[in-house]
Amino acid sequence: MRTVKLTAVAIAATLSLGLAACGGESEEKGSAAPASSAPMTSAAPMASAAPTVDGEFGPGCAAVPTDAANPGSFAAMAKVPVATAASGNPVLSTLVTAVKQAGLVDSLNSAKAITVFAPSNDAFGKLPKADLDKVLADKKKLTDVLTYHVVEGRLGPDQLAGSHPTLQGGTVTVAGSGTQFTVDGSAMVICGNVQTANATVYIVDSVLMPKS
């Protein structure tokens, strides 16, 4: 009888220890730190966004007056329409003479939104004087040449590359990106993204000629 009692006690003790062990294991599982909820990141590198251009750019911009009170400065040009803006800029004096000769001042100033590829004085200087004088003396030819430099709509640097119809009826083709652009394969943009009240201007180093 004593032996039976001892056996029962031993069994009860064994069960108690087993239950305690199970309870401890359950508590340990319950208190385990939750799995990290941080989002998984891909090992593959993300493509960087295309660079954007804010403000004027190009080596030719250094020749533009910096004093905001000067009518040829970027700040002053932004407040007036494009033909008026060009008339105050010393870099564009030959272009202004040509625009006046062609009688295009009013039409350019009254345009709602345009992009102008404006030849610098040095661009006109590349033309033989006899050829330049001949174009200036022929109003129809001069008008064709000047309106070939004008595109409808204000094109930002990110919209510049591609083919664009001109007011003359032809098409100019721009290649490049960022701050490096060529127009019709040879003319370089030397000062771009210049704002006037009704136009975005890209000063170029060569006069563009319509395709015949």
Backbone torsions as a table, in degrees:
resi	resn	phi	psi	omega
1	MET	NA	-43.4	176.8
2	ARG	-58.9	-39.6	-179.4
3	THR	-64.1	-39.8	-180.0
4	VAL	-64.1	-42.9	179.6
5	LYS	-62.5	-43.7	179.5
6	LEU	-62.4	-38.5	179.9
7	THR	-64.9	-42.4	179.6
8	ALA	-63.7	-41.3	178.6
9	VAL	-62.9	-43.4	-179.4
10	ALA	-61.5	-40.8	180.0
11	ILE	-65.7	-42.7	180.0
12	ALA	-62.5	-41.4	179.2
13	ALA	-64.2	-40.6	179.8
14	THR	-63.7	-42.4	178.7
15	LEU	-63.9	-40.0	179.9
16	SER	-63.1	-43.5	179.0
17	LEU	-63.9	-39.7	-179.8
18	GLY	-64.2	-43.9	179.5
19	LEU	-64.9	-39.2	178.9
20	ALA	-63.5	-41.1	179.9
21	ALA	-64.9	-41.5	179.1
22	CYS	-64.4	-40.2	179.2
23	GLY	-64.2	-41.0	179.4
24	GLY	-64.0	-38.8	179.6
25	GLU	-65.8	-39.5	179.8
26	SER	-64.8	-41.4	179.4
27	GLU	-64.2	-40.7	179.8
28	GLU	-62.7	-40.2	178.1
29	LYS	-65.8	-39.8	-178.9
30	GLY	-67.2	-31.5	-177.0
31	SER	-91.9	2.1	-180.0
32	ALA	-62.8	143.3	-178.8
33	ALA	-62.8	135.9	-179.8
34	PRO	-64.8	154.7	178.4
35	ALA	-61.9	144.3	-179.2
36	SER	-60.1	134.5	179.5
37	SER	-97.7	7.0	-179.3
38	ALA	-64.6	137.3	-178.5
39	PRO	-65.5	144.2	177.8
40	MET	-75.1	140.7	179.5
41	THR	-110.5	143.8	180.0
42	SER	-78.7	142.3	178.4
43	ALA	-75.0	-17.7	-178.1
44	ALA	-72.2	134.8	179.3
45	PRO	-66.7	141.3	179.0
46	MET	-82.5	142.3	179.1
47	ALA	-68.9	133.0	179.7
48	SER	-77.7	147.0	-179.7
49	ALA	-68.5	151.6	178.8
50	ALA	-64.3	139.5	-178.8
51	PRO	-64.6	143.2	178.0
52	THR	-110.9	153.5	-179.1
53	VAL	-111.8	125.4	179.7
54	ASP	-119.6	112.3	-179.0
55	GLY	96.5	-177.7	-177.3
56	GLU	-72.3	152.9	179.1
57	PHE	-147.0	157.6	175.2
58	GLY	114.1	151.2	-177.0
59	PRO	-63.1	-28.8	-179.1
60	GLY	-69.6	-15.8	-179.8
61	CYS	-66.2	-21.1	-179.4
62	ALA	-65.2	-21.7	-179.0
63	ALA	-84.3	-7.6	-179.4
64	VAL	-83.2	134.5	-179.9
65	PRO	-56.0	142.5	-178.6
66	THR	-98.7	-17.4	179.3
67	ASP	-70.1	118.9	-176.2
68	ALA	-60.2	-23.8	179.7
69	ALA	-78.0	-15.1	179.2
70	ASN	-76.1	129.4	-178.1
71	PRO	-63.0	-15.2	178.7
72	GLY	-94.4	-0.3	-179.9
73	SER	-74.6	160.9	178.8
74	PHE	-60.4	-41.0	-178.8
75	ALA	-62.6	-42.1	-179.5
76	ALA	-71.7	-39.0	-179.3
77	MET	-62.8	-33.7	-177.6
78	ALA	-66.0	-16.6	-175.1
79	LYS	-94.7	-9.7	-174.9
80	VAL	-129.2	159.6	179.5
81	PRO	-66.2	166.0	-162.9
82	VAL	-62.1	-44.3	-178.7
83	ALA	-65.9	-39.2	176.4
84	THR	-66.1	-41.5	179.3
85	ALA	-61.0	-43.1	-179.5
86	ALA	-65.1	-32.9	-177.2
87	SER	-66.0	-21.7	178.4
88	GLY	-92.8	-5.9	-175.6
89	ASN	-97.9	118.1	-177.2
90	PRO	-64.1	-19.3	-180.0
91	VAL	-74.2	-18.8	-172.0
92	LEU	-118.4	23.0	-174.3
93	SER	-64.3	-37.2	178.6
94	THR	-67.8	-39.7	176.8
95	LEU	-61.2	-41.7	179.8
96	VAL	-61.9	-41.7	177.1
97	THR	-59.5	-43.6	-179.0
98	ALA	-66.4	-40.7	179.9
99	VAL	-63.6	-41.5	177.4
100	LYS	-65.4	-41.3	-180.0
101	GLN	-61.4	-35.3	-179.2
102	ALA	-85.2	-7.1	-179.1
103	GLY	70.0	35.1	-176.0
104	LEU	-103.8	3.5	-175.8
105	VAL	-58.1	-52.3	-175.9
106	ASP	-65.5	-41.7	-178.0
107	SER	-67.3	-36.3	177.4
108	LEU	-71.2	-41.1	-179.6
109	ASN	-68.2	-28.9	-177.2
110	SER	-92.1	-6.2	178.3
111	ALA	-62.6	143.5	-175.3
112	LYS	-74.3	-50.3	-177.8
113	ALA	-156.2	116.1	-176.8
114	ILE	-140.6	164.6	170.9
115	THR	-118.5	131.9	-177.0
116	VAL	-119.5	125.5	170.0
117	PHE	-92.5	101.7	-169.7
118	ALA	-98.0	112.7	178.1
119	PRO	-67.2	134.2	176.8
120	SER	-74.5	170.7	175.3
121	ASN	-57.1	-39.9	179.4
122	ASP	-65.5	-31.6	177.4
123	ALA	-63.0	-45.9	176.7
124	PHE	-65.6	-31.1	179.7
125	GLY	-66.0	-18.9	177.8
126	LYS	-73.4	-20.9	-179.1
127	LEU	-80.1	139.1	173.7
128	PRO	-56.7	138.3	-175.3
129	LYS	-55.9	-38.9	179.9
130	ALA	-62.1	-40.3	179.5
131	ASP	-68.4	-42.0	178.9
132	LEU	-62.8	-45.2	179.0
133	ASP	-61.7	-37.9	180.0
134	LYS	-64.7	-42.5	179.5
135	VAL	-67.3	-42.2	-179.5
136	LEU	-63.8	-29.0	-178.9
137	ALA	-83.1	-13.9	-178.2
138	ASP	-108.1	99.4	-172.9
139	LYS	-60.5	-41.3	-179.9
140	LYS	-64.6	-46.2	179.1
141	LYS	-62.9	-42.8	-179.8
142	LEU	-62.9	-41.9	178.3
143	THR	-62.2	-42.0	177.7
144	ASP	-60.3	-45.2	-178.6
145	VAL	-64.5	-46.4	-176.2
146	LEU	-68.9	-43.1	-179.1
147	THR	-71.6	-16.7	173.2
148	TYR	-68.4	-19.3	179.6
149	HIS	-88.4	2.8	-173.8
150	VAL	-119.0	131.6	-179.1
151	VAL	-122.0	140.8	177.0
152	GLU	-70.9	142.8	-179.9
153	GLY	89.9	149.8	177.7
154	ARG	-93.4	110.8	-177.0
155	LEU	-95.6	121.4	172.9
156	GLY	-79.7	168.1	179.6
157	PRO	-54.9	-33.5	-179.7
158	ASP	-76.1	-8.9	179.0
159	GLN	-110.6	0.5	-167.9
160	LEU	-74.9	-41.0	-177.2
161	ALA	-64.8	133.9	179.5
162	GLY	131.6	-171.7	179.6
163	SER	-103.9	137.1	-175.6
164	HIS	-134.9	129.3	176.5
165	PRO	-68.6	140.9	-178.4
166	THR	-103.9	166.2	177.6
167	LEU	-66.2	-22.1	178.6
168	GLN	-72.9	-23.3	-178.6
169	GLY	112.4	-10.9	178.1
170	GLY	-91.0	-163.0	-179.2
171	THR	-137.2	130.4	173.0
172	VAL	-100.6	146.6	-179.6
173	THR	-119.5	125.6	-178.4
174	VAL	-112.3	134.5	177.2
175	ALA	-123.2	148.8	177.1
176	GLY	125.8	-173.7	179.0
177	SER	-163.5	170.1	178.2
178	GLY	64.2	-109.0	178.5
179	THR	-122.5	14.1	-178.4
180	GLN	-120.0	110.2	-178.1
181	PHE	-137.8	146.0	170.3
182	THR	-123.9	148.1	-179.7
183	VAL	-116.9	129.1	-177.8
184	ASP	53.5	33.9	171.3
185	GLY	82.2	-12.7	-175.3
186	SER	-137.4	-37.4	-177.4
187	ALA	-74.4	126.6	-180.0
188	MET	-94.3	139.5	171.3
189	VAL	-77.4	115.9	-177.0
190	ILE	-103.5	-15.0	173.8
191	CYS	-154.9	108.6	-172.2
192	GLY	-116.6	166.8	177.3
193	ASN	62.7	36.2	177.1
194	VAL	-83.4	127.4	-175.5
195	GLN	-99.9	136.8	168.0
196	THR	-123.3	179.4	-175.9
197	ALA	-62.4	-28.5	-177.0
198	ASN	-131.8	10.3	-176.2
199	ALA	-151.3	156.0	167.8
200	THR	-108.3	129.7	-172.1
201	VAL	-114.3	137.2	172.7
202	TYR	-122.0	109.6	179.7
203	ILE	-77.3	128.2	-176.5
204	VAL	-117.2	159.2	-174.0
205	ASP	-95.8	6.8	177.4
206	SER	-144.5	151.2	176.2
207	VAL	-80.1	129.9	178.9
208	LEU	-83.6	138.7	180.0
209	MET	-116.5	129.9	178.4
210	PRO	-60.0	146.4	174.6
211	LYS	-72.0	134.3	-179.4
212	SER	-81.4	NA	NA
